[in-house]
C-alpha cells in the first residue's frame, strides 16, 4: 500500500487492516519457524505496513 492509499482509508478500515496484517505476520512467523518460507522479506514488509497504518491512525 502506498501512503496515499493508507491516508484514503477510514479509521475503521485502518483498524481492520491492522488486525488482518497482525494475523498475517503471526502466521508468517510461525511458518518461517517450522520451515524457511520462500520470501522472508514478506515479514519485514508486513511489519512496515503495520507501522505505517498505526502512524496514520495515531495522526488522526
PQR file of N, CA, C, O and H, with PARSE charges and radii, in Angstrom:
ATOM      1  N   UNK A   1       0.832  -1.186   0.000 -0.4000 1.5000
ATOM      2  CA  UNK A   1       0.000   0.000   0.000 -0.0000 2.0000
ATOM      3  C   UNK A   1       0.871   1.242   0.000  0.5500 1.7000
ATOM      4  O   UNK A   1       1.885   1.319   0.693 -0.5500 1.4000
ATOM      5  N   UNK A   2       0.454   2.190  -0.782 -0.4000 1.5000
ATOM      6  CA  UNK A   2       1.162   3.458  -0.802 -0.0000 2.0000
ATOM      7  C   UNK A   2       0.601   4.364   0.284  0.5500 1.7000
ATOM      8  O   UNK A   2      -0.482   4.129   0.819 -0.5500 1.4000
ATOM      9  H   UNK A   2      -0.370   2.127  -1.345  0.4000 1.0000
ATOM     10  N   UNK A   3       1.360   5.398   0.593 -0.4000 1.5000
ATOM     11  CA  UNK A   3       0.946   6.317   1.657 -0.0000 2.0000
ATOM     12  C   UNK A   3      -0.389   6.973   1.332  0.5500 1.7000
ATOM     13  O   UNK A   3      -1.220   7.168   2.220 -0.5500 1.4000
ATOM     14  H   UNK A   3       2.240   5.589   0.158  0.4000 1.0000
ATOM     15  N   UNK A   4      -0.597   7.313   0.065 -0.4000 1.5000
ATOM     16  CA  UNK A   4      -1.858   7.949  -0.323 -0.0000 2.0000
ATOM     17  C   UNK A   4      -3.035   6.997  -0.153  0.5500 1.7000
ATOM     18  O   UNK A   4      -4.137   7.427   0.188 -0.5500 1.4000
ATOM     19  H   UNK A   4       0.077   7.154  -0.656  0.4000 1.0000
ATOM     20  N   UNK A   5      -2.808   5.699  -0.388 -0.4000 1.5000
ATOM     21  CA  UNK A   5      -3.872   4.714  -0.196 -0.0000 2.0000
ATOM     22  C   UNK A   5      -4.209   4.565   1.282  0.5500 1.7000
ATOM     23  O   UNK A   5      -5.374   4.412   1.647 -0.5500 1.4000
ATOM     24  H   UNK A   5      -1.913   5.350  -0.665  0.4000 1.0000
ATOM     25  N   UNK A   6      -3.190   4.609   2.124 -0.4000 1.5000
ATOM     26  CA  UNK A   6      -3.410   4.492   3.567 -0.0000 2.0000
ATOM     27  C   UNK A   6      -4.168   5.709   4.080  0.5500 1.7000
ATOM     28  O   UNK A   6      -5.054   5.573   4.923 -0.5500 1.4000
ATOM     29  H   UNK A   6      -2.243   4.733   1.827  0.4000 1.0000
ATOM     30  N   UNK A   7      -3.832   6.893   3.583 -0.4000 1.5000
ATOM     31  CA  UNK A   7      -4.499   8.115   4.021 -0.0000 2.0000
ATOM     32  C   UNK A   7      -5.957   8.153   3.585  0.5500 1.7000
ATOM     33  O   UNK A   7      -6.777   8.814   4.222 -0.5500 1.4000
ATOM     34  H   UNK A   7      -3.112   7.003   2.898  0.4000 1.0000
ATOM     35  N   UNK A   8      -6.288   7.447   2.497 -0.4000 1.5000
ATOM     36  CA  UNK A   8      -7.658   7.451   1.989 -0.0000 2.0000
ATOM     37  C   UNK A   8      -8.586   6.551   2.801  0.5500 1.7000
ATOM     38  O   UNK A   8      -9.807   6.651   2.678 -0.5500 1.4000
ATOM     39  H   UNK A   8      -5.621   6.910   1.980  0.4000 1.0000
ATOM     40  N   UNK A   9      -8.025   5.685   3.621 -0.4000 1.5000
ATOM     41  CA  UNK A   9      -8.846   4.764   4.401 -0.0000 2.0000
ATOM     42  C   UNK A   9      -9.474   5.459   5.600  0.5500 1.7000
ATOM     43  O   UNK A   9      -8.933   6.424   6.140 -0.5500 1.4000
ATOM     44  H   UNK A   9      -7.034   5.604   3.722  0.4000 1.0000
ATOM     45  N   UNK A  10     -10.628   4.943   6.000 -0.4000 1.5000
ATOM     46  CA  UNK A  10     -11.276   5.477   7.198 -0.0000 2.0000
ATOM     47  C   UNK A  10     -10.633   4.852   8.434  0.5500 1.7000
ATOM     48  O   UNK A  10      -9.828   3.927   8.325 -0.5500 1.4000
ATOM     49  H   UNK A  10     -11.067   4.160   5.562  0.4000 1.0000
ATOM     50  N   UNK A  11     -10.992   5.361   9.598 -0.4000 1.5000
ATOM     51  CA  UNK A  11     -10.428   4.854  10.854 -0.0000 2.0000
ATOM     52  C   UNK A  11     -10.794   3.381  11.044  0.5500 1.7000
ATOM     53  O   UNK A  11      -9.954   2.581  11.456 -0.5500 1.4000
ATOM     54  H   UNK A  11     -11.646   6.113   9.686  0.4000 1.0000
ATOM     55  N   UNK A  12     -12.035   3.026  10.747 -0.4000 1.5000
ATOM     56  CA  UNK A  12     -12.476   1.644  10.899 -0.0000 2.0000
ATOM     57  C   UNK A  12     -11.720   0.719   9.950  0.5500 1.7000
ATOM     58  O   UNK A  12     -11.321  -0.383  10.327 -0.5500 1.4000
ATOM     59  H   UNK A  12     -12.717   3.677  10.412  0.4000 1.0000
ATOM     60  N   UNK A  13     -11.527   1.179   8.718 -0.4000 1.5000
ATOM     61  CA  UNK A  13     -10.801   0.371   7.740 -0.0000 2.0000
ATOM     62  C   UNK A  13      -9.345   0.196   8.159  0.5500 1.7000
ATOM     63  O   UNK A  13      -8.774  -0.880   7.982 -0.5500 1.4000
ATOM     64  H   UNK A  13     -11.851   2.075   8.412  0.4000 1.0000
ATOM     65  N   UNK A  14      -8.745   1.243   8.712 -0.4000 1.5000
ATOM     66  CA  UNK A  14      -7.370   1.138   9.201 -0.0000 2.0000
ATOM     67  C   UNK A  14      -7.274   0.101  10.308  0.5500 1.7000
ATOM     68  O   UNK A  14      -6.362  -0.726  10.311 -0.5500 1.4000
ATOM     69  H   UNK A  14      -9.209   2.117   8.856  0.4000 1.0000
ATOM     70  N   UNK A  15      -8.204   0.140  11.241 -0.4000 1.5000
ATOM     71  CA  UNK A  15      -8.180  -0.805  12.354 -0.0000 2.0000
ATOM     72  C   UNK A  15      -8.355  -2.238  11.863  0.5500 1.7000
ATOM     73  O   UNK A  15      -7.700  -3.155  12.360 -0.5500 1.4000
ATOM     74  H   UNK A  15      -8.945   0.812  11.239  0.4000 1.0000
ATOM     75  N   UNK A  16      -9.241  -2.427  10.886 -0.4000 1.5000
ATOM     76  CA  UNK A  16      -9.452  -3.763  10.324 -0.0000 2.0000
ATOM     77  C   UNK A  16      -8.197  -4.248   9.599  0.5500 1.7000
ATOM     78  O   UNK A  16      -7.792  -5.399   9.759 -0.5500 1.4000
ATOM     79  H   UNK A  16      -9.773  -1.683  10.482  0.4000 1.0000
ATOM     80  N   UNK A  17      -7.584  -3.377   8.806 -0.4000 1.5000
ATOM     81  CA  UNK A  17      -6.384  -3.753   8.065 -0.0000 2.0000
ATOM     82  C   UNK A  17      -5.224  -4.062   9.001  0.5500 1.7000
ATOM     83  O   UNK A  17      -4.432  -4.965   8.731 -0.5500 1.4000
ATOM     84  H   UNK A  17      -7.913  -2.441   8.675  0.4000 1.0000
ATOM     85  N   UNK A  18      -5.120  -3.321  10.094 -0.4000 1.5000
ATOM     86  CA  UNK A  18      -4.061  -3.579  11.069 -0.0000 2.0000
ATOM     87  C   UNK A  18      -4.259  -4.963  11.683  0.5500 1.7000
ATOM     88  O   UNK A  18      -3.300  -5.720  11.833 -0.5500 1.4000
ATOM     89  H   UNK A  18      -5.764  -2.588  10.313  0.4000 1.0000
ATOM     90  N   UNK A  19      -5.496  -5.292  12.037 -0.4000 1.5000
ATOM     91  CA  UNK A  19      -5.773  -6.605  12.622 -0.0000 2.0000
ATOM     92  C   UNK A  19      -5.455  -7.724  11.637  0.5500 1.7000
ATOM     93  O   UNK A  19      -4.897  -8.752  12.022 -0.5500 1.4000
ATOM     94  H   UNK A  19      -6.275  -4.677  11.915  0.4000 1.0000
ATOM     95  N   UNK A  20      -5.804  -7.531  10.381 -0.4000 1.5000
ATOM     96  CA  UNK A  20      -5.532  -8.542   9.348 -0.0000 2.0000
ATOM     97  C   UNK A  20      -4.025  -8.717   9.165  0.5500 1.7000
ATOM     98  O   UNK A  20      -3.535  -9.842   9.070 -0.5500 1.4000
ATOM     99  H   UNK A  20      -6.258  -6.697  10.068  0.4000 1.0000
ATOM    100  N   UNK A  21      -3.301  -7.618   9.117 -0.4000 1.5000
ATOM    101  CA  UNK A  21      -1.845  -7.692   8.919 -0.0000 2.0000
ATOM    102  C   UNK A  21      -1.153  -8.327  10.122  0.5500 1.7000
ATOM    103  O   UNK A  21      -0.191  -9.077   9.957 -0.5500 1.4000
ATOM    104  H   UNK A  21      -3.699  -6.704   9.194  0.4000 1.0000
ATOM    105  N   UNK A  22      -1.634  -8.032  11.329 -0.4000 1.5000
ATOM    106  CA  UNK A  22      -1.039  -8.651  12.514 -0.0000 2.0000
ATOM    107  C   UNK A  22      -1.254 -10.157  12.492  0.5500 1.7000
ATOM    108  O   UNK A  22      -0.359 -10.919  12.860 -0.5500 1.4000
ATOM    109  H   UNK A  22      -2.416  -7.423  11.462  0.4000 1.0000
ATOM    110  N   UNK A  23      -2.435 -10.589  12.064 -0.4000 1.5000
ATOM    111  CA  UNK A  23      -2.718 -12.012  11.948 -0.0000 2.0000
ATOM    112  C   UNK A  23      -1.806 -12.637  10.884  0.5500 1.7000
ATOM    113  O   UNK A  23      -1.263 -13.724  11.081 -0.5500 1.4000
ATOM    114  H   UNK A  23      -3.161  -9.970  11.765  0.4000 1.0000
ATOM    115  N   UNK A  24      -1.647 -11.940   9.763 -0.4000 1.5000
ATOM    116  CA  UNK A  24      -0.806 -12.439   8.676 -0.0000 2.0000
ATOM    117  C   UNK A  24       0.650 -12.561   9.119  0.5500 1.7000
ATOM    118  O   UNK A  24       1.309 -13.550   8.799 -0.5500 1.4000
ATOM    119  H   UNK A  24      -2.088 -11.057   9.603  0.4000 1.0000
ATOM    120  N   UNK A  25       1.155 -11.579   9.845 -0.4000 1.5000
ATOM    121  CA  UNK A  25       2.554 -11.627  10.269 -0.0000 2.0000
ATOM    122  C   UNK A  25       2.776 -12.750  11.279  0.5500 1.7000
ATOM    123  O   UNK A  25       3.834 -13.379  11.281 -0.5500 1.4000
ATOM    124  H   UNK A  25       0.619 -10.776  10.105  0.4000 1.0000
ATOM    125  N   UNK A  26       1.787 -13.008  12.137 -0.4000 1.5000
ATOM    126  CA  UNK A  26       1.916 -14.127  13.072 -0.0000 2.0000
ATOM    127  C   UNK A  26       1.980 -15.456  12.330  0.5500 1.7000
ATOM    128  O   UNK A  26       2.772 -16.327  12.690 -0.5500 1.4000
ATOM    129  H   UNK A  26       0.927 -12.497  12.135  0.4000 1.0000
ATOM    130  N   UNK A  27       1.160 -15.620  11.303 -0.4000 1.5000
ATOM    131  CA  UNK A  27       1.179 -16.851  10.511 -0.0000 2.0000
ATOM    132  C   UNK A  27       2.499 -16.995   9.763  0.5500 1.7000
ATOM    133  O   UNK A  27       3.052 -18.091   9.673 -0.5500 1.4000
ATOM    134  H   UNK A  27       0.517 -14.912  11.010  0.4000 1.0000
ATOM    135  N   UNK A  28       3.005 -15.878   9.223 -0.4000 1.5000
ATOM    136  CA  UNK A  28       4.285 -15.919   8.515 -0.0000 2.0000
ATOM    137  C   UNK A  28       5.425 -16.308   9.449  0.5500 1.7000
ATOM    138  O   UNK A  28       6.275 -17.124   9.093 -0.5500 1.4000
ATOM    139  H   UNK A  28       2.556 -14.988   9.296  0.4000 1.0000
ATOM    140  N   UNK A  29       5.442 -15.726  10.639 -0.4000 1.5000
ATOM    141  CA  UNK A  29       6.499 -16.047  11.601 -0.0000 2.0000
ATOM    142  C   UNK A  29       6.437 -17.510  12.016  0.5500 1.7000
ATOM    143  O   UNK A  29       7.468 -18.168  12.154 -0.5500 1.4000
ATOM    144  H   UNK A  29       4.752 -15.063  10.928  0.4000 1.0000
ATOM    145  N   UNK A  30       5.227 -18.012  12.214 -0.4000 1.5000
ATOM    146  CA  UNK A  30       5.065 -19.411  12.600 -0.0000 2.0000
ATOM    147  C   UNK A  30       5.535 -20.330  11.476  0.5500 1.7000
ATOM    148  O   UNK A  30       6.253 -21.299  11.720 -0.5500 1.4000
ATOM    149  H   UNK A  30       4.390 -17.477  12.102  0.4000 1.0000
ATOM    150  N   UNK A  31       5.129 -20.023  10.247 -0.4000 1.5000
ATOM    151  CA  UNK A  31       5.536 -20.834   9.095 -0.0000 2.0000
ATOM    152  C   UNK A  31       7.049 -20.775   8.895  0.5500 1.7000
ATOM    153  O   UNK A  31       7.668 -21.773   8.527 -0.5500 1.4000
ATOM    154  H   UNK A  31       4.546 -19.236  10.049  0.4000 1.0000
ATOM    155  N   UNK A  32       7.637 -19.622   9.135 -0.4000 1.5000
ATOM    156  CA  UNK A  32       9.078 -19.459   8.959 -0.0000 2.0000
ATOM    157  C   UNK A  32       9.857 -20.214  10.040  0.5500 1.7000
ATOM    158  O   UNK A  32      10.972 -20.674   9.793 -0.5500 1.4000
ATOM    159  H   UNK A  32       7.135 -18.811   9.434  0.4000 1.0000
ATOM    160  N   UNK A  33       9.278 -20.343  11.231 -0.4000 1.5000
ATOM    161  CA  UNK A  33       9.943 -21.066  12.312 -0.0000 2.0000
ATOM    162  C   UNK A  33       9.981 -22.562  12.019  0.5500 1.7000
ATOM    163  O   UNK A  33      10.944 -23.241  12.377 -0.5500 1.4000
ATOM    164  H   UNK A  33       8.372 -19.969  11.432  0.4000 1.0000
ATOM    165  N   UNK A  34       8.950 -23.072  11.376 -0.4000 1.5000
ATOM    166  CA  UNK A  34       8.888 -24.502  11.074 -0.0000 2.0000
ATOM    167  C   UNK A  34       9.805 -24.827   9.894  0.5500 1.7000
ATOM    168  O   UNK A  34      10.716 -25.648  10.008 -0.5500 1.4000
ATOM    169  H   UNK A  34       8.168 -22.521  11.085  0.4000 1.0000
ATOM    170  N   UNK A  35       9.554 -24.178   8.775 -0.4000 1.5000
ATOM    171  CA  UNK A  35      10.404 -24.342   7.593 -0.0000 2.0000
ATOM    172  C   UNK A  35      10.607 -22.962   6.999  0.5500 1.7000
ATOM    173  O   UNK A  35       9.673 -22.160   6.976 -0.5500 1.4000
ATOM    174  H   UNK A  35       8.814 -23.511   8.682  0.4000 1.0000
ATOM    175  N   UNK A  36      11.797 -22.669   6.521 -0.4000 1.5000
ATOM    176  CA  UNK A  36      12.042 -21.336   5.953 -0.0000 2.0000
ATOM    177  C   UNK A  36      11.071 -21.028   4.811  0.5500 1.7000
ATOM    178  O   UNK A  36      10.913 -21.819   3.881 -0.5500 1.4000
ATOM    179  H   UNK A  36      12.555 -23.320   6.539  0.4000 1.0000
ATOM    180  N   UNK A  37      10.432 -19.875   4.901 -0.4000 1.5000
ATOM    181  CA  UNK A  37       9.491 -19.502   3.846 -0.0000 2.0000
ATOM    182  C   UNK A  37      10.257 -19.038   2.626  0.5500 1.7000
ATOM    183  O   UNK A  37      11.438 -18.698   2.705 -0.5500 1.4000
ATOM    184  H   UNK A  37      10.560 -19.233   5.657  0.4000 1.0000
ATOM    185  N   UNK A  38       9.566 -19.029   1.496 -0.4000 1.5000
ATOM    186  CA  UNK A  38      10.208 -18.719   0.224 -0.0000 2.0000
ATOM    187  C   UNK A  38      10.745 -17.297   0.181  0.5500 1.7000
ATOM    188  O   UNK A  38      11.842 -17.058  -0.323 -0.5500 1.4000
ATOM    189  H   UNK A  38       8.607 -19.306   1.432  0.4000 1.0000
ATOM    190  N   UNK A  39       9.966 -16.347   0.711 -0.4000 1.5000
ATOM    191  CA  UNK A  39      10.387 -14.950   0.675 -0.0000 2.0000
ATOM    192  C   UNK A  39      10.303 -14.357   2.081  0.5500 1.7000
ATOM    193  O   UNK A  39       9.253 -13.840   2.463 -0.5500 1.4000
ATOM    194  H   UNK A  39       9.074 -16.542   1.120  0.4000 1.0000
ATOM    195  N   UNK A  40      11.384 -14.419   2.857 -0.4000 1.5000
ATOM    196  CA  UNK A  40      11.332 -13.897   4.223 -0.0000 2.0000
ATOM    197  C   UNK A  40      11.177 -12.377   4.290  0.5500 1.7000
ATOM    198  O   UNK A  40      10.886 -11.845   5.361 -0.5500 1.4000
ATOM    199  H   UNK A  40      12.238 -14.838   2.547  0.4000 1.0000
ATOM    200  N   UNK A  41      11.360 -11.676   3.193 -0.4000 1.5000
ATOM    201  CA  UNK A  41      11.165 -10.223   3.180 -0.0000 2.0000
ATOM    202  C   UNK A  41       9.699  -9.855   3.396  0.5500 1.7000
ATOM    203  O   UNK A  41       9.395  -8.714   3.743 -0.5500 1.4000
ATOM    204  H   UNK A  41      11.596 -12.108   2.322  0.4000 1.0000
ATOM    205  N   UNK A  42       8.791 -10.807   3.196 -0.4000 1.5000
ATOM    206  CA  UNK A  42       7.370 -10.535   3.416 -0.0000 2.0000
ATOM    207  C   UNK A  42       7.102 -10.196   4.876  0.5500 1.7000
ATOM    208  O   UNK A  42       6.189  -9.427   5.179 -0.5500 1.4000
ATOM    209  H   UNK A  42       9.038 -11.734   2.914  0.4000 1.0000
ATOM    210  N   UNK A  43       7.894 -10.769   5.785 -0.4000 1.5000
ATOM    211  CA  UNK A  43       7.735 -10.453   7.212 -0.0000 2.0000
ATOM    212  C   UNK A  43       8.063  -8.984   7.445  0.5500 1.7000
ATOM    213  O   UNK A  43       7.331  -8.281   8.142 -0.5500 1.4000
ATOM    214  H   UNK A  43       8.635 -11.394   5.539  0.4000 1.0000
ATOM    215  N   UNK A  44       9.154  -8.530   6.868 -0.4000 1.5000
ATOM    216  CA  UNK A  44       9.557  -7.128   7.023 -0.0000 2.0000
ATOM    217  C   UNK A  44       8.536  -6.193   6.381  0.5500 1.7000
ATOM    218  O   UNK A  44       8.224  -5.140   6.938 -0.5500 1.4000
ATOM    219  H   UNK A  44       9.749  -9.101   6.303  0.4000 1.0000
ATOM    220  N   UNK A  45       8.019  -6.566   5.222 -0.4000 1.5000
ATOM    221  CA  UNK A  45       7.026  -5.733   4.547 -0.0000 2.0000
ATOM    222  C   UNK A  45       5.757  -5.611   5.384  0.5500 1.7000
ATOM    223  O   UNK A  45       5.169  -4.533   5.473 -0.5500 1.4000
ATOM    224  H   UNK A  45       8.273  -7.420   4.769  0.4000 1.0000
ATOM    225  N   UNK A  46       5.341  -6.705   5.989 -0.4000 1.5000
ATOM    226  CA  UNK A  46       4.147  -6.669   6.839 -0.0000 2.0000
ATOM    227  C   UNK A  46       4.367  -5.786   8.055  0.5500 1.7000
ATOM    228  O   UNK A  46       3.487  -5.010   8.426 -0.5500 1.4000
ATOM    229  H   UNK A  46       5.819  -7.580   5.916  0.4000 1.0000
ATOM    230  N   UNK A  47       5.543  -5.897   8.681 -0.4000 1.5000
ATOM    231  CA  UNK A  47       5.847  -5.056   9.841 -0.0000 2.0000
ATOM    232  C   UNK A  47       5.817  -3.581   9.478  0.5500 1.7000
ATOM    233  O   UNK A  47       5.277  -2.761  10.221 -0.5500 1.4000
ATOM    234  H   UNK A  47       6.258  -6.527   8.379  0.4000 1.0000
ATOM    235  N   UNK A  48       6.396  -3.249   8.340 -0.4000 1.5000
ATOM    236  CA  UNK A  48       6.426  -1.852   7.910 -0.0000 2.0000
ATOM    237  C   UNK A  48       5.025  -1.339   7.579  0.5500 1.7000
ATOM    238  O   UNK A  48       4.689  -0.198   7.896 -0.5500 1.4000
ATOM    239  H   UNK A  48       6.834  -3.915   7.736  0.4000 1.0000
ATOM    240  N   UNK A  49       4.205  -2.184   6.940 -0.4000 1.5000
ATOM    241  CA  UNK A  49       2.844  -1.776   6.617 -0.0000 2.0000
ATOM    242  C   UNK A  49       2.040  -1.529   7.889  0.5500 1.7000
ATOM    243  O   UNK A  49       1.282  -0.562   7.963 -0.5500 1.4000
ATOM    244  H   UNK A  49       4.478  -3.111   6.683  0.4000 1.0000
ATOM    245  N   UNK A  50       2.198  -2.391   8.889 -0.4000 1.5000
ATOM    246  CA  UNK A  50       1.517  -2.195  10.165 -0.0000 2.0000
ATOM    247  C   UNK A  50       1.959  -0.877  10.794  0.5500 1.7000
ATOM    248  O   UNK A  50       1.132  -0.118  11.299 -0.5500 1.4000
ATOM    249  H   UNK A  50       2.814  -3.177   8.829  0.4000 1.0000
ATOM    250  N   UNK A  51       3.250  -0.608  10.762 -0.4000 1.5000
ATOM    251  CA  UNK A  51       3.770   0.632  11.344 -0.0000 2.0000
ATOM    252  C   UNK A  51       3.224   1.858  10.616  0.5500 1.7000
ATOM    253  O   UNK A  51       2.880   2.851  11.256 -0.5500 1.4000
ATOM    254  H   UNK A  51       3.922  -1.225  10.352  0.4000 1.0000
ATOM    255  N   UNK A  52       3.142   1.802   9.304 -0.4000 1.5000
ATOM    256  CA  UNK A  52       2.611   2.933   8.533 -0.0000 2.0000
ATOM    257  C   UNK A  52       1.146   3.177   8.866  0.5500 1.7000
ATOM    258  O   UNK A  52       0.718   4.321   9.018 -0.5500 1.4000
ATOM    259  H   UNK A  52       3.422   0.996   8.783  0.4000 1.0000
ATOM    260  N   UNK A  53       0.376   2.090   8.979 -0.4000 1.5000
ATOM    261  CA  UNK A  53      -1.042   2.246   9.288 -0.0000 2.0000
ATOM    262  C   UNK A  53      -1.236   2.757  10.717  0.5500 1.7000
ATOM    263  O   UNK A  53      -2.106   3.593  10.961 -0.5500 1.4000
ATOM    264  H   UNK A  53       0.723   1.161   8.855  0.4000 1.0000
ATOM    265  N   UNK A  54      -0.435   2.262  11.659 -0.4000 1.5000
ATOM    266  CA  UNK A  54      -0.538   2.749  13.035 -0.0000 2.0000
ATOM    267  C   UNK A  54      -0.154   4.223  13.131  0.5500 1.7000
ATOM    268  O   UNK A  54      -0.756   4.973  13.899 -0.5500 1.4000
ATOM    269  H   UNK A  54       0.271   1.583  11.461  0.4000 1.0000
ATOM    270  N   UNK A  55       0.837   4.636  12.363 -0.4000 1.5000
ATOM    271  CA  UNK A  55       1.253   6.034  12.351 -0.0000 2.0000
ATOM    272  C   UNK A  55       0.116   6.911  11.842  0.5500 1.7000
ATOM    273  O   UNK A  55      -0.171   7.959  12.420 -0.5500 1.4000
ATOM    274  H   UNK A  55       1.326   4.027  11.739  0.4000 1.0000
ATOM    275  N   UNK A  56      -0.528   6.486  10.766 -0.4000 1.5000
ATOM    276  CA  UNK A  56      -1.651   7.246  10.214 -0.0000 2.0000
ATOM    277  C   UNK A  56      -2.812   7.277  11.207  0.5500 1.7000
ATOM    278  O   UNK A  56      -3.468   8.307  11.362 -0.5500 1.4000
ATOM    279  H   UNK A  56      -0.295   5.634  10.296  0.4000 1.0000
ATOM    280  N   UNK A  57      -3.068   6.161  11.875 -0.4000 1.5000
ATOM    281  CA  UNK A  57      -4.158   6.110  12.854 -0.0000 2.0000
ATOM    282  C   UNK A  57      -3.879   7.042  14.026  0.5500 1.7000
ATOM    283  O   UNK A  57      -4.786   7.724  14.504 -0.5500 1.4000
ATOM    284  H   UNK A  57      -2.535   5.324  11.749  0.4000 1.0000
ATOM    285  N   UNK A  58      -2.633   7.078  14.494 -0.4000 1.5000
ATOM    286  CA  UNK A  58      -2.285   7.974  15.597 -0.0000 2.0000
ATOM    287  C   UNK A  58      -2.309   9.435  15.177  0.5500 1.7000
ATOM    288  O   UNK A  58      -2.586  10.306  16.001 -0.5500 1.4000
ATOM    289  H   UNK A  58      -1.896   6.524  14.106  0.4000 1.0000
ATOM    290  N   UNK A  59      -2.030   9.715  13.933 -0.4000 1.5000
ATOM    291  CA  UNK A  59      -2.042  11.090  13.440 -0.0000 2.0000
ATOM    292  C   UNK A  59      -3.462  11.665  13.449  0.5500 1.7000
ATOM    293  O   UNK A  59      -3.655  12.874  13.574 -0.5500 1.4000
ATOM    294  H   UNK A  59      -1.805   9.007  13.263  0.4000 1.0000
ATOM    295  N   UNK A  60      -4.432  10.793  13.315 -0.4000 1.5000
ATOM    296  CA  UNK A  60      -5.821  11.250  13.295 -0.0000 2.0000
ATOM    297  C   UNK A  60      -6.283  11.450  14.712  0.5500 1.7000
ATOM    298  O   UNK A  60      -7.430  11.835  14.939 -0.5500 1.4000
ATOM    299  H   UNK A  60      -4.276   9.811  13.213  0.4000 1.0000
TER
END
